[in-house]
Amino acid sequence: MSHSDTLELAIDLVSRDSVTPEDKGCQQVMIARLEAIGFKVERLHFEDVDNFWARRGDSAPLLGLAGHTDVVPTGPLDNWHSHPFKPEIRDGHLFARGAADMKGSLAAMVTACERFVANHPNHKGSIAFLITSDEEGPSINGTVKVIETLEARNEKMDYCIVGEPTATNQIGDVIKNGRRGSLNATLTVHGSQGHVAYPQLAANPVHLAAAALAELTSEHWDDGNEFFPPTSFQVSNIHAGTGVTNVIPGDLEVVFNFRFSTEQTETSLRERVEAILKKHELDYTIEWTLSGNPFLTAAGALVDATRESIKEVIGIDTELSTTGGTSDGRFIAPTGTQVLEFGPRNATIHKVNECVSVEDLDTLSACYERILEKLLG
């Protein structure tokens, strides 16, 4: 049985065990295909991370296609029906780690560009690829560093499609036109260790912090807006004590996260949290880490071209959404770029037996090609 160009390329990419931050030659496979159709490629290596920036054309507008070649660990191999790096096609699906997140999208992007360039060798504007192997890891030596490099020479994308898996029930039913921000904190409430039989001689930080934590978990942060759900606060870890029953702990550590909308800022959330902590007269230290600010592409040429392309290729009206976790779009959007995420179904990402519909890969490639035609044809 013959395979489409997109499926063949996807099989090649998912055969490589590029567990983050490894690339295992995936980028070289893509680079060879892109150089063959006139892309100029710049390899950008930061610490242990491979990245590349490839561009075809020198004029505006610049449409970027972004993604990552690294994948999350497989989990226990015994739980997989087939080896995660020995791809199999069963029931019309390609099974392998990274098939949906997001090597299938990368293959679709490359083949879409190959057809588009063949049909429009003198296309207007420019096409670029921004590819990293540090999206599933700490994300400190990947897209963010490439963007810093581009910003330093004032090279900006007008539009960018990130190939993250976005579909819910069928390809094209959902695209992401933004993402919530993510703000993390590690709060340490200080007490005084002692014997549980003599509580008057100690200060239990768990007891001291209980009312403040209750207030934080019940606080109404905002109502969200047209594009974003309300801001959420979640405690993800809590720890105190020595592990025995007769010692009052000296400190309580609480790790929590905000997923926040454009109704909030990092500063506003920090100020509100610390006001509550001070109101309860706690002795505390707190360390904040911003994973990313919210971004939104509410309207414009990219949204229009993508929605129209999905309608023409698939025949459905797509839904705009900002749900889910963070993506590398958070590093690209602050430059003023219109950013969208559009990829295959996300039902199996990060799971055992990850898979993608073979038919969806070709459909996705056709959609990407149609977007290229609308914006650069």
C-alpha positions in Angstrom: 0.0 0.0 0.0 1.4 3.4 -1.0 1.6 6.2 1.5 1.2 9.9 0.8 4.2 12.2 1.1 2.8 13.6 4.4 2.4 10.1 5.9 5.8 9.0 4.7 7.5 12.0 6.3 5.5 11.6 9.5 6.6 8.0 9.7 10.2 9.0 9.3 9.9 11.7 12.1 8.1 9.5 14.6 10.6 6.7 14.2 13.2 8.9 15.9 13.2 8.7 19.7 13.5 12.5 20.3 12.5 12.6 23.9 13.0 16.2 25.1 15.4 17.9 24.6 16.8 15.4 22.0 16.1 15.9 18.3 17.7 12.7 17.0 18.0 14.0 13.5 14.4 15.1 13.0 15.4 18.7 12.2 17.9 17.6 9.6 15.3 15.6 7.8 13.1 18.7 7.6 16.0 21.0 6.7 16.9 18.8 3.7 13.4 19.0 2.4 13.2 22.7 2.9 16.6 23.5 1.4 15.5 21.6 -1.7 12.7 24.1 -2.3 14.8 27.2 -1.7 14.7 27.8 2.0 17.8 29.4 3.6 18.4 27.6 6.9 20.0 28.9 10.0 20.8 26.4 12.7 20.5 27.9 16.2 22.0 25.7 19.0 21.6 26.9 22.6 23.0 24.8 25.4 21.7 21.3 24.8 18.9 22.3 22.4 18.7 22.2 18.6 16.6 24.8 16.9 16.5 26.1 13.3 15.1 29.1 11.5 14.4 28.6 7.8 13.2 31.3 5.5 12.1 31.5 1.8 11.8 35.1 0.5 13.0 38.5 1.8 9.8 40.6 1.6 6.7 41.0 3.7 4.4 39.6 4.8 6.2 36.9 6.6 4.2 33.7 7.5 5.8 31.5 10.0 5.2 27.8 10.7 6.3 26.9 14.2 6.6 23.6 16.1 8.8 21.2 18.0 10.5 17.9 17.3 10.9 16.9 20.9 8.3 14.6 22.5 7.4 13.6 26.1 8.7 10.3 27.6 6.8 7.2 26.6 5.9 5.8 30.0 6.0 2.0 30.5 6.6 0.3 27.2 4.5 -2.6 28.3 1.4 -0.4 28.2 1.8 0.3 24.5 0.2 -1.9 21.9 3.2 -1.3 19.7 6.6 0.2 20.3 6.3 4.0 20.6 9.2 4.6 18.2 8.4 1.8 15.8 5.3 3.3 14.1 2.4 1.2 13.1 -0.7 1.9 11.1 -3.8 0.3 12.5 -7.4 1.1 11.9 -6.5 4.1 9.8 -4.3 5.7 12.4 -0.6 6.1 12.8 0.5 5.0 16.3 3.7 6.4 17.7 4.9 8.9 20.3 4.8 12.3 18.8 2.3 11.3 16.0 -0.2 13.9 17.2 2.0 16.1 19.3 3.4 17.3 17.0 5.4 15.5 14.3 2.3 14.9 12.2 1.8 18.6 12.0 5.4 19.2 11.0 5.1 16.7 8.2 1.9 18.4 7.0 3.6 21.8 7.1 6.6 20.6 5.0 4.5 18.9 2.3 2.1 21.8 2.2 5.1 24.1 1.5 6.5 21.8 -1.1 3.2 21.8 -3.1 2.7 25.6 -2.6 6.2 26.5 -3.8 5.9 24.1 -6.8 2.7 26.0 -7.8 3.8 29.5 -6.8 7.6 29.6 -7.2 7.5 33.4 -7.2 5.0 33.8 -4.3 4.6 37.1 -2.6 6.1 37.7 0.9 8.1 35.1 2.7 7.6 31.7 4.5 9.5 30.7 7.5 9.9 27.7 9.8 10.7 28.1 13.5 11.5 24.7 14.9 12.8 23.7 18.4 13.5 20.6 20.5 12.7 22.3 23.8 8.9 22.7 23.9 8.1 19.7 26.1 10.9 20.5 28.5 11.8 23.7 30.4 11.4 25.8 27.2 14.3 28.1 28.0 16.7 27.3 25.1 14.2 26.9 22.4 11.6 29.2 20.8 12.2 32.0 23.3 15.9 32.1 22.4 15.2 32.0 18.6 12.7 34.9 19.0 15.3 36.9 21.0 17.7 36.3 18.1 15.2 37.5 15.5 14.2 40.5 17.6 17.8 41.6 17.9 17.9 42.0 14.2 14.4 43.3 13.9 13.1 40.3 11.9 9.5 39.8 12.7 6.7 37.4 11.6 3.5 39.0 10.5 1.6 35.7 11.0 2.5 32.4 12.7 0.7 29.0 12.8 1.8 26.8 15.6 1.1 23.1 14.8 -0.1 22.1 18.2 -3.0 19.6 18.3 -6.2 21.5 18.7 -9.1 19.5 17.3 -11.6 17.9 19.6 -14.0 15.7 17.6 -12.7 16.1 14.1 -9.9 17.9 12.4 -10.6 21.6 12.0 -13.4 21.8 14.6 -11.2 23.9 17.0 -8.3 26.2 16.5 -6.6 28.2 19.3 -6.4 31.9 18.9 -4.8 32.5 22.2 -3.8 30.9 25.5 -4.2 31.7 29.1 -1.2 32.9 31.1 0.4 30.7 33.6 1.8 32.0 36.9 3.3 29.7 39.5 4.3 30.3 43.1 6.0 28.4 46.0 4.7 29.8 49.3 6.5 28.9 52.5 4.6 29.7 55.7 7.0 29.8 58.7 6.0 28.5 62.1 7.9 27.0 65.0 8.6 23.3 65.3 7.7 21.6 68.6 6.2 18.6 70.3 2.5 18.0 69.6 1.9 17.5 73.3 3.0 21.1 74.0 1.4 23.2 71.2 1.7 26.3 73.4 5.4 26.1 72.9 5.2 25.9 69.1 3.4 27.6 66.2 1.9 25.2 63.7 2.2 26.8 60.2 -0.6 24.4 58.8 -3.0 25.9 61.3 -1.8 29.4 60.8 -2.2 29.2 57.0 -5.5 27.3 56.8 -7.7 30.4 56.8 -5.6 32.2 54.2 -5.6 29.1 51.9 -9.3 28.8 52.3 -9.7 32.4 51.2 -7.4 32.0 48.2 -9.2 28.9 47.0 -12.6 30.6 47.3 -11.5 34.0 45.9 -13.3 35.2 42.7 -10.5 36.5 40.6 -12.5 37.6 37.5 -15.3 36.7 35.1 -13.1 36.1 32.1 -14.3 37.7 28.9 -15.5 36.9 25.4 -12.4 34.8 24.6 -11.2 33.6 28.0 -12.8 31.6 30.9 -12.4 33.0 34.4 -9.0 33.0 36.0 -8.4 29.8 38.0 -6.3 29.2 41.1 -5.2 25.6 41.9 -3.0 24.2 44.7 -0.8 21.5 43.1 1.3 20.5 46.0 1.4 21.0 49.8 3.9 19.7 52.3 4.7 20.1 56.0 6.2 18.0 58.8 8.9 15.4 59.3 6.7 12.4 58.6 6.1 11.4 62.2 3.0 12.0 64.3 4.4 13.7 67.3 6.2 16.7 65.8 4.6 20.0 64.9 6.1 21.2 61.6 8.2 24.3 61.4 7.3 25.2 57.9 4.5 24.6 55.4 5.2 24.7 51.7 2.4 25.2 49.2 2.8 25.2 45.5 0.1 26.8 43.4 -0.7 27.9 39.9 -2.9 30.6 38.2 -4.2 30.1 34.7 -5.2 33.7 34.0 -7.0 35.6 31.3 -6.3 39.0 29.8 -8.4 40.4 32.6 -5.4 40.0 34.9 -1.7 40.6 34.9 1.1 38.9 36.7 1.4 42.0 38.9 -2.3 42.2 39.8 -2.4 38.5 40.8 0.7 38.8 42.9 -0.6 41.9 44.7 -3.9 40.2 45.5 -2.3 37.1 46.8 0.1 38.9 49.0 -2.7 41.2 50.4 -4.5 38.1 51.5 -1.4 36.6 53.1 -0.7 39.8 55.0 -4.3 40.2 56.0 -3.9 36.9 57.9 -0.6 38.1 59.5 1.4 35.2 58.2 5.2 35.0 58.4 6.0 33.8 54.9 8.3 33.8 51.9 7.0 33.4 48.4 8.8 32.7 45.1 7.0 33.5 41.8 7.6 32.1 38.4 5.8 33.3 35.3 5.6 30.6 32.6 3.9 32.9 30.2 1.5 35.8 29.8 -1.9 35.3 28.1 -2.0 36.1 24.4 -4.9 36.6 22.0 -5.3 37.0 18.2 -8.9 38.1 18.2 -9.3 38.9 14.5 -7.3 39.7 11.4 -6.0 38.2 8.2 -4.6 35.0 9.8 -7.9 34.1 11.6 -9.9 34.9 8.5 -7.6 32.8 6.2 -7.5 29.9 8.5 -11.3 29.8 9.1 -12.0 30.1 5.3 -9.4 27.4 4.5 -11.0 24.9 7.0 -14.4 25.7 5.5 -13.2 25.1 2.0 -11.2 22.0 2.6 -13.2 20.3 5.3 -16.6 21.9 5.0 -17.1 22.9 8.6 -17.1 26.1 10.7 -14.3 26.1 13.1 -14.5 27.3 16.7 -12.0 29.7 18.2 -10.7 28.7 21.6 -8.2 29.7 24.3 -8.4 26.6 26.5 -5.6 24.2 27.4 -2.1 24.6 28.6 0.7 26.9 27.5 2.4 26.7 24.1 5.4 28.3 22.4 2.9 30.9 21.0 3.4 32.8 24.2 6.9 33.6 23.1 5.9 34.7 19.6 2.8 36.8 20.2 4.5 39.5 22.2 6.4 40.6 19.1 3.2 41.7 17.5 2.7 38.6 15.4 -0.8 37.3 14.7 -0.6 33.7 16.2 -2.9 30.7 15.8 -2.6 27.1 16.8 -4.0 24.6 14.3 -3.3 20.9 14.3 -4.8 17.4 14.6 -7.0 15.9 17.3 -5.6 16.1 20.8 -7.4 13.1 22.4 -4.3 10.9 22.7 -1.5 13.4 23.2 1.0 12.5 26.1 -0.9 9.2 26.5 0.2 5.7 25.8 -0.8 4.6 22.3 -0.7 8.1 21.0 -2.0 8.2 17.4 -3.2 10.4 14.6 -5.6 9.7 11.8 -3.8 9.0 8.5 -6.5 10.9 6.6 -6.3 13.8 9.0 -2.6 14.3 8.1 -3.4 14.8 4.5 -6.4 17.0 5.3 -4.2 19.2 7.6 -1.6 19.5 4.9 -4.2 20.6 2.4 -5.5 23.2 4.9 -2.0 24.6 5.5 -1.5 24.8 1.7 -4.8 26.7 1.3 -3.7 29.2 4.1 -0.4 29.8 2.3 -2.4 30.4 -1.0 -4.7 32.9 0.7 -1.9 34.9 2.4 1.0 34.6 0.0 -0.4 33.2 -3.3 
